[in-house]
Amino acid sequence: MDDVPDWRVERRSGGSASLAPVGGGLQSIVADLATSHMHRTPATAFEPPEPITFVTVVNDFAELGHNLRASPVAASTVHEWMIIDNTGNRRSDDIGKLYCEAQARAANDLVFFMHQDVYLPAAWEAQVFEAIAQLEARDPAWGVIGAVGALPFGAPQPGLRGHWADPNHPHAPFFGPLPSEVVALDELWLGIRRRRGLSFDPALPGFHCYGIDLCLTAARRGLRCYAIDAFVHHQYKNAHGARITDKNAATKIRHYRSAEFARTAQPSKDYIRQKWRAQLPLRSTSMTWELDEHAPPAARSVASMAKSGWRPIGNRLGIGRA
């Protein structure tokens, strides 16, 4: 599909944007987000120690504009943005393929894969580099980082580590200490260093479970994954620009409870079960994989995780992610 105009790369220098088509005659997307500063807070004077490549797969440009692209860091003259228009799954039905392609084309070592509905507050850029410096003093060869992650079965409660806000957790819980090693990171934000050679699985079907898959792949290679302290808002505003403060009014969270969501997520979940069968039982921030695929999550596990901020969503346990 290299003739589909659905990739956009934005590199900024001295306050101006350079827009480059990516490979095979691809052209920039129609929505000119480089010159759009809709609801964006001015960039701070912080000078990052290195550039980041931000990657986001988009199916709703209005939601992107009110969230990720409204973040102050989006006005930085340092970082690279790779915006993939996958409206109607026009480029792929599988996010792993898109992320692999983006990673191969990224200009920077530090690559952050983020949901379109994540908002990064003004302090985030300084916080993330401070958190990375702290982590690299402890583990210079970390594998994957993110905002929130899950601890393994049997770990002391709470079952999460991280610092974030979403409609399920509007009061910005802090589950520390941070940084904290986790077995799976939520897909709202996954960060890697390209030089580690770690990548997504292009064979993973659909748009789910790629966070735990990447973390398990890292662990298999002897790399650790961490939730770090760089606060983010997830599902900050809807496509109309209104703050989402009530989880019952959040369209996406209602969708998570639907039979349609369960149907579309099942191939991803089944793939993880088959691929990582030897590692069972497993849990991510939003799903569990029991030894018996037909068994419901153990009542003891559900009760203890619920006390720690986990929320049941149908037969899932989740933090309100996309």
C-alpha positions as CSV (number, residue, x, y, z in Angstrom):
1,M,0.0,0.0,0.0
2,D,2.9,2.3,-0.5
3,D,0.8,4.5,-2.8
4,V,-1.5,5.4,0.0
5,P,-0.8,9.0,1.3
6,D,-1.1,8.0,4.9
7,W,2.4,8.7,6.4
8,R,3.7,12.0,7.6
9,V,7.1,12.7,9.1
10,E,7.6,16.1,10.8
11,R,11.0,17.3,11.7
12,R,11.3,20.7,13.2
13,S,14.4,23.0,13.2
14,G,14.5,26.6,14.4
15,G,10.7,26.7,14.9
16,S,9.9,25.6,11.3
17,A,8.6,22.2,10.2
18,S,10.1,20.0,7.6
19,L,7.6,17.6,6.2
20,A,8.9,14.5,4.5
21,P,7.1,11.8,2.6
22,V,8.2,8.4,3.9
23,G,9.2,5.9,1.2
24,G,7.7,4.7,-2.0
25,G,6.0,7.9,-3.1
26,L,4.1,8.4,0.1
27,Q,2.9,12.0,0.6
28,S,2.0,13.9,3.7
29,I,-1.5,13.6,5.1
30,V,-4.1,16.2,4.3
31,A,-4.5,17.5,7.8
32,D,-1.8,20.0,8.3
33,L,-0.9,19.4,11.9
34,A,2.5,21.1,11.5
35,T,0.9,24.5,11.4
36,S,-2.0,23.7,13.7
37,H,-1.6,24.9,17.3
38,M,-5.1,24.1,18.4
39,H,-5.4,24.3,22.2
40,R,-1.6,23.9,22.5
41,T,0.2,25.3,25.5
42,P,3.4,27.1,24.4
43,A,6.6,25.1,24.6
44,T,8.8,25.5,27.6
45,A,12.5,26.6,27.5
46,F,13.6,23.1,28.5
47,E,16.4,21.8,26.3
48,P,16.2,18.0,26.0
49,P,19.5,16.1,26.1
50,E,18.5,14.1,23.0
51,P,15.7,14.0,20.4
52,I,12.8,11.7,20.5
53,T,10.9,10.1,17.7
54,F,7.2,10.1,18.5
55,V,5.1,7.5,16.7
56,T,1.3,7.5,16.7
57,V,-1.2,5.6,14.6
58,V,-4.3,7.7,14.0
59,N,-7.9,6.9,13.3
60,D,-9.4,10.2,14.6
61,F,-7.5,13.4,13.8
62,A,-9.8,15.5,15.9
63,E,-9.0,13.4,18.9
64,L,-5.3,13.6,18.0
65,G,-5.4,17.4,17.8
66,H,-7.1,17.8,21.2
67,N,-4.7,15.4,22.9
68,L,-1.2,14.3,21.8
69,R,-0.7,17.1,19.3
70,A,-2.0,19.6,21.8
71,S,0.8,18.7,24.2
72,P,3.4,21.4,24.8
73,V,6.2,19.0,23.7
74,A,4.6,18.9,20.2
75,A,5.8,22.5,19.7
76,S,9.4,21.5,20.3
77,T,12.0,22.2,17.6
78,V,14.0,19.1,18.5
79,H,11.8,16.0,18.1
80,E,10.6,14.0,15.2
81,W,6.9,13.1,14.8
82,M,5.7,10.1,12.7
83,I,1.9,10.3,12.2
84,I,0.3,7.3,10.5
85,D,-3.1,7.8,9.1
86,N,-4.8,4.5,9.6
87,T,-8.4,5.8,9.4
88,G,-10.6,2.8,8.6
89,N,-7.5,0.6,8.9
90,R,-6.5,2.0,5.5
91,R,-2.9,0.9,5.9
92,S,-3.1,-2.2,8.1
93,D,-5.4,-4.2,10.3
94,D,-2.4,-4.9,12.6
95,I,-0.6,-2.2,14.6
96,G,2.5,-4.3,15.1
97,K,3.3,-4.0,11.3
98,L,2.9,-0.2,11.4
99,Y,5.1,0.2,14.5
100,C,7.8,-2.0,13.0
101,E,7.8,0.1,9.9
102,A,7.9,3.3,11.8
103,Q,10.7,2.1,14.0
104,A,12.8,1.1,11.0
105,R,12.3,4.7,9.6
106,A,12.8,6.6,12.8
107,A,15.7,9.1,12.8
108,N,16.4,8.9,16.6
109,D,17.5,6.3,19.0
110,L,14.8,7.1,21.5
111,V,11.4,6.1,20.1
112,F,8.1,6.6,21.9
113,F,5.0,4.9,20.6
114,M,1.9,6.7,21.9
115,H,-1.8,6.6,21.6
116,Q,-3.5,9.6,19.9
117,D,-5.6,10.3,23.0
118,V,-2.6,10.8,25.4
119,Y,-1.9,14.3,26.6
120,L,1.6,15.2,27.8
121,P,1.6,18.1,30.3
122,A,4.0,21.0,30.2
123,A,6.3,19.4,32.8
124,W,6.4,16.0,31.0
125,E,9.4,16.6,28.8
126,A,11.7,17.5,31.7
127,Q,10.2,14.7,33.8
128,V,10.7,12.0,31.3
129,F,14.4,12.8,30.7
130,E,15.0,13.0,34.5
131,A,13.3,9.7,34.9
132,I,15.4,8.1,32.1
133,A,18.6,9.5,33.7
134,Q,17.6,7.9,37.0
135,L,16.7,4.6,35.4
136,E,19.9,4.5,33.4
137,A,22.0,5.0,36.5
138,R,20.4,1.8,37.8
139,D,19.9,-0.1,34.6
140,P,21.7,1.4,31.5
141,A,20.4,-1.4,29.3
142,W,16.7,-1.2,30.0
143,G,14.3,-2.7,27.5
144,V,11.0,-0.8,27.5
145,I,9.6,2.1,29.5
146,G,6.1,3.5,30.0
147,A,3.7,5.4,32.2
148,V,2.0,2.4,33.9
149,G,2.7,-1.3,34.1
150,A,1.5,-4.5,35.7
151,L,3.3,-6.6,38.4
152,P,3.4,-10.4,38.0
153,F,0.9,-12.7,39.6
154,G,1.7,-13.2,43.3
155,A,3.4,-9.8,43.7
156,P,2.5,-7.7,46.7
157,Q,-0.4,-5.3,46.0
158,P,-1.0,-2.9,44.4
159,G,-0.8,-4.8,41.2
160,L,0.2,-1.7,39.2
161,R,3.1,0.7,39.1
162,G,2.9,4.1,37.4
163,H,1.7,7.7,37.5
164,W,-1.1,8.7,35.2
165,A,-4.7,9.9,35.0
166,D,-7.6,8.6,33.0
167,P,-11.4,8.5,33.3
168,N,-11.1,5.5,35.6
169,H,-8.5,7.2,37.7
170,P,-9.2,11.0,37.4
171,H,-7.2,11.9,40.6
172,A,-3.9,10.9,39.1
173,P,-2.9,8.0,41.3
174,F,0.8,7.4,42.1
175,F,1.6,3.7,42.4
176,G,5.3,3.6,43.4
177,P,8.0,3.4,44.0
178,L,9.1,4.6,40.5
179,P,11.0,3.5,38.5
180,S,9.6,0.0,39.1
181,E,10.3,-3.1,37.1
182,V,7.0,-4.5,35.6
183,V,6.1,-7.6,33.5
184,A,3.9,-5.6,31.1
185,L,3.4,-2.0,30.2
186,D,0.2,-0.4,29.0
187,E,0.1,0.5,25.3
188,L,-0.8,4.1,26.0
189,W,2.9,4.8,25.8
190,L,5.8,2.4,25.1
191,G,9.4,3.7,24.8
192,I,12.4,1.9,23.5
193,R,16.0,2.6,22.3
194,R,16.5,1.5,18.8
195,R,20.0,0.4,19.5
196,R,18.8,-2.4,21.7
197,G,17.4,-4.2,18.5
198,L,14.0,-4.8,20.3
199,S,10.9,-4.5,18.1
200,F,7.2,-5.4,17.8
201,D,5.9,-8.6,16.4
202,P,4.4,-7.9,12.9
203,A,2.5,-11.2,13.0
204,L,0.5,-10.2,16.1
205,P,-3.1,-9.7,14.8
206,G,-5.1,-6.6,15.6
207,F,-4.6,-3.6,17.9
208,H,-4.3,-5.2,21.3
209,C,-1.8,-7.0,23.6
210,Y,1.3,-5.6,21.9
211,G,2.5,-4.0,25.1
212,I,2.8,-7.3,27.0
213,D,4.2,-9.0,23.9
214,L,7.0,-6.4,23.6
215,C,7.8,-6.7,27.3
216,L,7.9,-10.5,27.2
217,T,10.2,-10.3,24.1
218,A,12.5,-7.9,26.0
219,A,12.5,-10.3,29.0
220,R,13.4,-13.2,26.8
221,R,16.5,-11.2,25.7
222,G,17.4,-10.4,29.3
223,L,16.1,-6.8,29.1
224,R,14.0,-5.3,31.9
225,C,10.8,-3.2,31.5
226,Y,10.0,-0.3,33.8
227,A,7.1,2.1,34.7
228,I,8.7,5.5,35.2
229,D,7.6,8.7,36.8
230,A,6.6,11.0,33.9
231,F,3.0,11.9,34.5
232,V,0.5,11.7,31.5
233,H,-3.2,12.1,30.9
234,H,-4.9,9.3,29.0
235,Q,-8.2,9.9,27.3
236,Y,-7.8,13.6,28.3
237,K,-10.3,15.1,25.9
238,N,-12.8,13.7,23.4
239,A,-12.9,14.5,19.7
240,H,-14.9,17.6,20.4
241,G,-12.3,19.0,22.7
242,A,-14.3,18.4,25.9
243,R,-12.5,17.1,29.0
244,I,-13.4,13.5,29.9
245,T,-14.1,13.4,33.6
246,D,-16.8,10.8,33.8
247,K,-15.9,7.2,32.9
248,N,-19.5,6.4,32.2
249,A,-19.7,9.2,29.6
250,A,-16.5,8.1,27.9
251,T,-17.3,6.5,24.6
252,K,-14.2,4.3,24.5
253,I,-14.8,2.9,28.0
254,R,-18.3,2.0,27.0
255,H,-16.9,0.3,23.9
256,Y,-14.6,-1.8,26.1
257,R,-17.7,-3.4,27.7
258,S,-19.2,-4.4,24.4
259,A,-19.3,-7.7,22.7
260,E,-17.8,-6.1,19.6
261,F,-14.7,-5.1,21.6
262,A,-14.3,-8.6,23.0
263,R,-14.7,-10.1,19.5
264,T,-12.0,-7.9,18.0
265,A,-9.6,-8.3,20.9
266,Q,-9.8,-12.1,21.1
267,P,-7.5,-12.8,18.2
268,S,-4.8,-10.8,19.8
269,K,-5.3,-12.4,23.2
270,D,-5.3,-15.9,21.6
271,Y,-2.1,-15.1,19.8
272,I,-0.4,-14.2,23.1
273,R,-1.7,-17.3,24.8
274,Q,-0.2,-19.5,22.1
275,K,3.1,-17.6,21.7
276,W,3.8,-17.3,25.4
277,R,2.1,-20.5,26.7
278,A,5.2,-21.5,28.7
279,Q,5.0,-18.2,30.6
280,L,1.4,-18.6,31.8
281,P,-0.3,-17.3,33.9
282,L,0.1,-13.7,32.7
283,R,-1.5,-10.4,33.2
284,S,-1.2,-7.0,31.6
285,T,-2.7,-3.8,32.7
286,S,-6.0,-4.8,31.1
287,M,-6.1,-8.6,30.5
288,T,-5.3,-11.9,32.2
289,W,-4.2,-15.2,30.7
290,E,-4.9,-18.1,33.0
291,L,-3.4,-21.6,32.8
292,D,-6.8,-22.9,31.8
293,E,-8.1,-20.7,28.9
294,H,-11.7,-21.5,29.8
295,A,-11.3,-20.6,33.5
296,P,-12.3,-17.1,34.7
297,P,-9.7,-15.1,36.6
298,A,-9.3,-16.4,40.1
299,A,-11.6,-14.6,42.5
300,R,-8.7,-13.9,44.9
301,S,-6.8,-12.2,42.1
302,V,-9.8,-10.1,41.0
303,A,-10.6,-8.9,44.5
304,S,-7.0,-8.0,45.3
305,M,-6.4,-6.2,42.1
306,A,-9.7,-4.3,42.4
307,K,-8.6,-2.9,45.8
308,S,-5.5,-1.6,44.1
309,G,-7.3,0.4,41.4
310,W,-7.9,-2.2,38.8
311,R,-11.4,-2.0,37.2
312,P,-13.4,-4.9,35.8
313,I,-14.4,-4.3,32.2
314,G,-16.5,-7.2,31.1
315,N,-14.2,-10.2,31.6
316,R,-11.2,-7.8,31.6
317,L,-9.2,-6.0,34.2
318,G,-8.3,-2.6,33.0
319,I,-7.1,0.9,33.6
320,G,-9.2,2.5,30.9
321,R,-6.9,2.3,27.9
322,A,-7.5,2.6,24.2
